[in-house]
Amino acid sequence: EILTVTIRVDEISNIIRECIEQYNREVKIVNTDIVLQVRDGIARIHGLDEVMVGELVEFKEGTIGVTLKLESNNVGVVLMGDDLMIQEGSSVKATGKIAQIPVSGAYLGRVINDLAKPIDGWGEISTSKSRLIESPASSIISRGSVYEHIQTGLIAIDSIYFQ
């Protein structure tokens, strides 16, 4: 017996067309690499080719860091948390966000940590604005003039100005 199969081109093209329409290709590029060394609140990370100076990075353990030194084969990161949990060989990923700090009058008199989170037990601080940590200084013309000397507490220095 010979089995004959009829191929209907319109059915096949309809099936392919439906598959193409239902196909949702979402590409998420994550820039990750590994920790080479951790010492004194500084981590050296292999790679992170697309990272920027001042960008926030997140370690597998949840600690946040700020990239400061970019070299050809590694990146120096200042840790904004406990470095005891981070070990050599653990993974780290770039967030794509430049380090910013929230600004508001509500911060006056409050005690915050290095990530601007309140640690004084008075609750959260509500803000609507933020500012880059590494922002350019204001121009010399817009700054106010200094009319008083600052006392440093060092007799040798203070005696020069207060004669």
QUIGIKA-V283875 format. One record per helix or strand of 2 or more residues. SS is the DSSP state (~ for helix, > for strand). FROM is the first residue (numbers start at 1). TO is the last residue. If there is no record, write none. Layout:
BEGIN
SS:FROM:TO + SS:FROM:TO
END
This chain:
BEGIN
~:9:22 + >:32:39 + >:42:46 + >:55:59 + >:64:70 + >:74:79 + >:91:98 + >:100:103 + ~:105:107 + >:129:132 + ~:155:161
END
